[in-house]
Amino acid sequence: MNEPHHYIECGLDYVYILNGFTVHETGYGPAVEVDGADALDRQIALAIVDHQGALTGQEVRFLRGLLDLTQAELGFLLGKDAQSVARWERLKTAIPPTEDRALRQIYLEETGHPRKFVETSRLVAAIESRIDRVTFRELAHGVWERQAA
């Protein structure tokens, strides 16, 4: 079995994948191809939304990218300006709690999840810590599952 791949290509420094990837040698060094990368990214997003403590800048940028929003567009939805979003994305510290919960809910609604905002708020309030490492396994081509810690 291959070693887990530290999936930094997603922009998050704590994601690993156990399988579902191929390493190709190029003239510039190794390149990683991930089966069903879009599906994997959606699973990563759900892990962030449902299990991570206060959102970091990396996670804001990741979710914003999946939503295909500019910093200005996300700022508008959250009642903030683009500079606020840019500042959050640069920092390694948590974003304000109201914007954190709203961004999670925006992601859920835009991807068809029926959870209500009050449920998201309660879930986030109950999260006591951050997860340092999140690992995923491909079950079938393009079907990904988060592995228990």
C-alpha positions as CSV (number, residue, x, y, z in Angstrom):
1,M,0.0,0.0,0.0
2,N,1.2,3.5,-0.8
3,E,2.0,6.1,1.9
4,P,-0.9,8.6,2.5
5,H,-0.6,11.6,0.2
6,H,-0.4,15.0,2.0
7,Y,-3.1,16.6,-0.2
8,I,-1.8,20.2,0.0
9,E,-3.1,20.8,-3.6
10,C,-6.4,21.6,-2.0
11,G,-4.9,24.5,-0.2
12,L,-5.4,23.1,3.3
13,D,-2.4,21.9,5.3
14,Y,-4.1,19.1,7.2
15,V,-5.7,16.9,4.5
16,Y,-4.4,13.4,3.6
17,I,-5.7,10.9,1.1
18,L,-5.0,7.2,1.5
19,N,-5.7,6.1,-2.1
20,G,-7.3,7.3,-5.3
21,F,-4.3,9.2,-6.5
22,T,-1.5,8.6,-9.0
23,V,2.0,10.2,-8.9
24,H,3.4,11.1,-12.4
25,E,7.0,12.2,-12.9
26,T,7.2,15.3,-15.0
27,G,10.1,17.5,-16.2
28,Y,9.3,19.8,-13.2
29,G,9.1,17.0,-10.6
30,P,6.3,14.7,-9.4
31,A,2.7,15.7,-10.2
32,V,-0.3,14.1,-8.4
33,E,-3.5,13.2,-10.2
34,V,-6.5,12.6,-7.9
35,D,-9.5,10.5,-9.0
36,G,-12.7,12.5,-8.7
37,A,-11.0,15.5,-7.2
38,D,-14.2,17.6,-7.3
39,A,-16.0,14.9,-5.2
40,L,-13.1,14.8,-2.8
41,D,-13.2,18.6,-2.4
42,R,-16.9,18.4,-1.6
43,Q,-16.2,15.8,1.1
44,I,-13.4,18.0,2.5
45,A,-15.8,20.9,2.6
46,L,-18.4,18.9,4.6
47,A,-15.7,17.8,7.0
48,I,-14.8,21.5,7.5
49,V,-18.4,22.6,7.8
50,D,-19.5,19.8,10.2
51,H,-16.4,19.1,12.3
52,Q,-13.8,21.9,12.4
53,G,-13.7,24.5,15.1
54,A,-13.6,28.2,14.1
55,L,-12.8,28.6,10.4
56,T,-9.3,29.6,9.4
57,G,-8.3,31.7,6.5
58,Q,-7.3,28.6,4.5
59,E,-10.8,27.2,5.0
60,V,-12.5,30.5,4.1
61,R,-10.5,30.5,0.8
62,F,-11.2,26.8,0.2
63,L,-15.0,27.2,0.7
64,R,-15.1,30.4,-1.3
65,G,-13.3,28.7,-4.1
66,L,-15.8,25.8,-4.1
67,L,-18.6,28.3,-4.2
68,D,-16.9,30.1,-7.2
69,L,-17.2,33.5,-5.4
70,T,-14.8,36.4,-5.5
71,Q,-13.7,38.0,-2.3
72,A,-16.0,40.9,-3.1
73,E,-19.0,38.6,-3.8
74,L,-18.5,36.6,-0.5
75,G,-18.0,39.9,1.3
76,F,-21.3,41.2,-0.1
77,L,-23.1,38.1,1.1
78,L,-21.7,38.4,4.6
79,G,-22.2,42.2,4.8
80,K,-18.5,42.9,4.7
81,D,-16.1,44.3,2.1
82,A,-13.6,42.4,-0.1
83,Q,-10.7,43.6,2.1
84,S,-12.2,41.9,5.1
85,V,-12.4,38.6,3.3
86,A,-8.9,39.1,2.0
87,R,-7.6,39.7,5.5
88,W,-9.4,36.6,6.8
89,E,-7.8,34.5,4.1
90,R,-4.3,35.8,4.9
91,L,-4.6,35.1,8.6
92,K,-4.2,31.8,10.4
93,T,-6.5,32.9,13.1
94,A,-10.3,32.3,13.2
95,I,-12.7,34.6,11.4
96,P,-15.5,36.3,13.4
97,P,-18.1,33.8,14.7
98,T,-21.1,35.3,13.0
99,E,-19.4,35.3,9.6
100,D,-18.1,31.8,10.3
101,R,-21.6,30.4,10.8
102,A,-23.0,32.3,7.9
103,L,-20.3,31.0,5.5
104,R,-20.9,27.4,6.6
105,Q,-24.6,27.9,6.0
106,I,-24.1,29.6,2.6
107,Y,-22.0,26.5,1.5
108,L,-24.6,24.1,2.7
109,E,-27.5,25.9,1.0
110,E,-25.6,26.4,-2.3
111,T,-24.8,22.7,-2.4
112,G,-28.3,21.6,-1.7
113,H,-28.1,20.6,2.0
114,P,-31.4,21.2,3.8
115,R,-29.9,22.1,7.2
116,K,-31.3,25.2,8.8
117,F,-29.1,28.1,10.0
118,V,-30.1,27.5,13.6
119,E,-28.9,23.9,13.4
120,T,-25.6,24.9,11.8
121,S,-25.2,27.5,14.6
122,R,-25.8,24.9,17.3
123,L,-23.5,22.4,15.7
124,V,-20.6,24.9,15.4
125,A,-21.2,26.1,19.0
126,A,-20.8,22.5,20.2
127,I,-17.4,21.9,18.4
128,E,-14.8,22.1,21.1
129,S,-11.5,21.9,19.1
130,R,-9.9,21.7,15.7
131,I,-8.9,18.5,14.0
132,D,-5.2,18.5,13.2
133,R,-5.3,15.9,10.4
134,V,-8.2,14.8,8.2
135,T,-7.9,11.7,6.1
136,F,-10.0,10.4,3.2
137,R,-10.3,7.2,1.3
138,E,-11.7,6.6,-2.2
139,L,-14.3,3.8,-2.0
140,A,-15.0,3.7,-5.7
141,H,-13.9,5.9,-8.6
142,G,-14.8,9.4,-7.5
143,V,-16.6,8.3,-4.3
144,W,-14.7,9.5,-1.2
145,E,-15.2,9.0,2.5
146,R,-13.7,10.6,5.5
147,Q,-11.8,8.2,7.7
148,A,-12.4,8.1,11.5
149,A,-9.6,9.9,13.4
